[in-house]
Amino acid sequence: MPVARDSILAVLDRIPLPDGGTLVSRDLIRALSVEAGRVRFVIEAPSAEAARALEPARLEAERALRALPGVSDVQAVMTAHGPAAPAPSLKIGQHPSPQAAGPQRIAGIDRIIAIGSGKGGVGKSTVSSNLAVALARQGRRVGLLDADIYGPSQARMMGVNRRPASPDGKTILPPQAHGVTMMSLGLMLKEDEAVIWRGPMLMGALQQLLGQVAWGELDVLIVDLPPGTGDVQLTLCQRTQLTGAIVVSTPQDVALLDARKALDMFRKLKTPVLGLIENMSTYVCPNCGHEAHIFGHGGVADEARRLEVPFLGELPLDLSVRLAGDEGRPVAAGDGPIAEAYAALARRLVEGGMA
């Protein structure tokens, strides 16, 4: 029986890389061909130094594919190029340029969903990346914008570390990972470099990330907002036509206090609230199977009923979520009960016409 291309990619997606992610999640596979059991592909490294570090992964990929039924021969070739860099004139972080009054559409993007929270530490960015991947697995064309300007984390969580290219100093070509087109200010900065900007610089950066990135044709763009109710939220809601916002909270009272403020902000800015998500809702001990509610349980669902907004579901607290994010492979890209929780959330948004 001929080996399928998807089977080849599934094997390559299990080959870990020294600095996180896999050959597939890091978008390193090029020119993959499968013919009469012969598999040929190129591993495109960002630099000669990276190519040397990836040599063990190349050998492991060949070994793993030769063990796949239906494969008679495997040849993986390593290639390297200089790191993609924006043209010298490209600068992120400038004062916003004037635009027509009122929220504007972004060409090629059908729906834009903002993911917000009243406070930090509730897992908003984790929910954003995993929801984006889960929607992509539902067949949607998905983009992910990391608008958490001061604390960008999506590049690490999505396993992307290549600086985006800019052929003309204006247009930014975003990378792809796990079927998602993504962009983060973190890709434009050194890993430990702080962003020290006032409000106008934040507004200008967000405008650039929305308008200068070549997003292509998308069914939905997920925007991971910073926590709170500040300049980025105001700029996004006032200048961009949003499908709506989703608010993430943990169940305990102190988180719900701030979640209510985020909900009030979206309502005052006339942004539809698509629903609430209760994150870190349940913890199941991997040793004994005991179910615990470390942060309480059901508080977000109760709040949704009180405010008469949709409750979109509960997401568990699990070690695999943290490990997957640190490794650059969102847990929603795999299988199991945690991935299914995100898949169920994605299905609800798709079936409800929200994504």
N, C-alpha and C positions, 0 to 999 in steps of 0.2 A: 504493500500500500504506500503511495507517495507521501512523503512527509510534508506537512502543511507549513506555510510561512509563519503562521501564528504559533505553532509548536516550537519553531526555531527561536522566535522572539521571546517566548516564555522561558526557554532555557537560558538565553542570554540575559534575561531580566533577573536571573538568580545568581549571576556572577558578581560578587561584591568587589568594589574598588577600594584602594588603600585609603582614600580620603572621603569615603562615603558615597552612597548611591550605587547604581549598577550601570552596566554598559548601555542598557536601554533607557533607564530613568535619566541618565545624564546626556542622552541624545548623541551618543558617540558612534552609532552604527550607520554606515553608509553602503550603498550599492549592494544590498543583500540580494542574492539570487539563489534559487533552489531549482535544480534541473537534474532529473533522473538520479536523484539521491545525492548529487554533488552540491555542497553548500559553499558559497563564496561570499565574502563580505569584507568591508574595510572598517577598521577602527580608527577614527579621526581624532587624534589627540590635539589639545590646544597648543602644545609646544613640544620641542624635542625632549626636554627634560621630563614632561608628563608622559611622553611615549615610552621612555625607558621605565618609568614607574608602572606603566600599564602592561608591560610585557608578561608578567605572571598571569594577569587576567586574560590576555590573549591565548596563552597556552592552556589555561583552564577552560576557556570557551571552546577551543578545539577539542579538548578531551571530552568535555561534557556532551558536545554535539555528536561526536563519533559514537557515543553510547546510545544515541537516540534511534529507535527502530525506524528503518527506512533510509537512514543516512549511510552512504557508502564512502564518502570522502568529504573532508572539510579543509578549507584554506582560508585563513584569516590574515589579512595584511594590515600592518600598522602604518599610518601616515601621520604627519604632524605639520602644523602651520603656526605661524605667529599668532599671538592672542588677538582676537578681534577687539578693536578699540574704536571709539567714536572719533570722528574728525576733530581736529584741534578746536574748531569753533563751537563744538557742542558743549553746552554748560547747563547743568541741572541746578535750579535754585536761582531764580531771578524774579523780579517784580512781574505780576501778571499783566498780560496785554489786554486792552479793551476788547469786549465782545458785545454782540447784540444783547439787548435787554432780555432778561428771563432765562430760564433753564434751556440749554441747547442739547440736541441729539448728537451722538457720536456716530459718524458715518460707518455703516457696516455692522453695527451692534444692535441686535433686536431688543435685548433686555439688560438692565444694569441693576444688580442687587447689592446694596451696602450691608455689610455685616458689622454691627456695632455692639458696644457694651458700655455700661455706665462706669465700670472700673476695670483696672488691669487684673490679670491673674485668673480670669474665668475661662481661659482656653479659646478666646475668640479667634486668634490666628490659626490655631490647630483646627478649629471647626471650619474656617474659611478654606484652608488648603485641602482638607479631606472632602469637604462638600464639592469643591471644584473637580477633584479627581473622580468622585462618585458620579457627578453629572456627566463627565466625559465618558465614563463607562456605561452610561445610559444612552450613549450615542449623540450627546449634545456637543456642539462646538463651543468650547469654554475658554474664557480668559480669566486670569487672576491678577489683580493689581494690588500690590502691597502699598497701601496709602498710609501706613504707620510710619511716618517720615522719621520720627526720632528713634524708633526702635524697630527697624525693618528686620523681619525674621523669615520671610517666605523663601528667600533664596536658599537658605540652609535647609528648611523643611521640605522643599521640593527637589533638593539635590542638584541645584544649579550653581555653578561658580564662575561661569564665563561672562566676561564683560560684554554687553550687547554691542553690536556693530552699528555704525552710522555712516552710510555711504556719502552723505552730502552735508553732514554737520547739523542737520535739522531733523531728519527722520530717524527714529530709533527702531532697529530690527530686534524684536524680543525673542528670547529663547523659548523652547518648548520642553516640557517634561511631563511624563505620565499622561500624555494626550492633552495637556493644558498649555495654552500660550500664556506666559507669565512675565511680569515686569516688577522690579523692586528697586527702590533707590539704593538698597544694599548692594546691588550689582555694579553701581557706579562709584562706590566708595571702598576704601580699604576696610578690612573686616573690623578693625578696632577704632576707626575714625568716627568721632562724634559729629552730629549735625547740630550746629549752633546758629539757628536762624530765627529771625523775628517773623511775625505773622505774614507780611507781604511775600517773603521768600518762600514760606510754606505754600501759600496760595499759588505762586508762580510755578513751583515744582509740581504741584498736583495738576495744574493746567497742562504742563508739558507732558507729564506721564499719561494723561488722558488723550491729549490731542496730537502729540508728536510721535507716539508709538504706533507702528504699523500693525494694528491689531488684526487686520483682515476681516473676514466675515465671521461673526460670532453669533451664536444663539443667546449666550448670556455671558456677561462680565461680572465676576465676583470682586467686590472692592472690600479689602480688609482694612477697616478704619482703625485709627488709634483709639485707645479708651477715652472716655469722657465726652465732653460737649464743647469742643474748641474750634479753632480756625479751619482745620481740614474738613470737619463735618459741615460747617457753615458754607464753605466754598463749594463742596461737592453738591449739597442739596440746592443751593441757590443758582449754580451755574450749569448743572447737568440734569437732563431729564432722567430721573430714576424710576425704575419699575416699582421699587419699594425698598424697605429696610427690614432686616431680621436682627433681633436683639438676643444676644447670648448672655445667660446668667447661670450661676450656680444656685442651689436651692436656699442657702442660708439668708437670713434677714438682712445682713449687712450688704450682701451683693444685690439683693432685690431693691434696697433703698436707692442704689445708684442706677439700677436698671430702669426704675421708674423715671429718673431724670432723663435718661437717653430716650425713652418713649415719649416723654413730654417734649423734648427737643424736636424729634422727627415730626410730631404732630404740629408744633408751632411753625415748622418749616414746610408744612403741607406735603410731607413725604409719606406715602402710605406705609403702614406697618404691616408687613406680610405675616409676621408671627414671632413667637418666642420659642427659644430652645433652652431646655434644662440640661446643662453640661455637668459632668462629674456626678451624675445622679445616683449611680449605684456602683458599689465595688464588690466584686466576688473574689474571695480568697482563692488563689490558684492551688493551695495545698489541701484545704478542707472543703471548699465549695460554699463556705458561709457567705451570705449576702449581707453587706453592711452599707449604711447610708452615712458616710463620713461627714458630708456637708448638709445633711437633712435630705428630705425627699418630698417631691410634690409641690414645693413652694412656687415654682415657676408656673406650673399648670393652674394652681389656684389664682395666681396673679393674672394669668391670661383670661380666666373666666371672669374675674372681677372687672377687668378693663375691656372685656368683650373683644379680644383680639385672638386670632388663631393660635393654638398651642401646637407646634410642629413636631414635638417629640422629645424623648429623653436620650441622652448619650452617656455611656458608662465611663467610669474612671478605671483605666487599665494601664498597666506598665507598658504594654506593647505600643500604645499610642505615643508615649514619650520616646521610646526607643526608635520607633519608625520615623518620627520627626527628626530626631538627632541624626539618623542615618540617611536622611534625604529621600526616604521612600514612604510617603503617607500610608497609614494603615489601611485606608480605603482602597489602595491599589492592590491589596491582597485579598485573602479569603478569611472566613471565620465570622464569629458573632459580632465583633467590633466593626468589621467592614460592612456587614449586613445592616448594622444600625445606620451607618451613613448612606448605604444604598436605599434603605427605606425612606430616609429623609429626602434624598434626591428624587425618588419616585413620586413622593407627595408633591414636591415642587413642580415636577414636570406634568403630572396629571392635573394639578390645579392651574396650569397655564402660567405659572410664575417663572419658570426656567425652561 
